[in-house]
Amino acid sequence: PLEKLLKKIDALYLFPDPVIMSEENFLKIKERCAALNIPLFTYSEEFVKEGAFSSLSPNYANIGSQSGTLACKILLRNLSPESIPVQLPIGSYFAVNYSAAEKLKLNLVHLKNIANKVFY
């Protein structure tokens, strides 16, 4: 199934599925994507550290701060939680693997400026 998929795509995004994403599967997928010159995007900085091209994930520090702000509104202003609409998470965390980008012959000049973390 992976080989059929890789013949039809320009990039691959790994999503957080613990049933599918074992260390062994990640290594196989990373190896095949590298051999076929397909950028591998993921949800975790750890995968980028191990050779995936990039990841985009929630910025948990910002989400924690946002949660604290909502808690203060509830406690200090005596607002009911039901009166506060659901909030979208603020911010994201973007990591890039420079070595993987070079192998893909991608120009990282602009990505390095917006990445939260760059691995070499």
Buried (B, 14 or more C-beta within 10 A) or exposed (E): EEEEEBEEEEEBBBEEEEEEBEEEBBEEBBEBBBEEEBBBBBBBBEBBEBBBBBBBBEBEEBBEEBEEEBEEBBEEEEEEEEEEEEEEEEBEBBBBBBEBBEBBEBEBEEBEEEBBEBBE
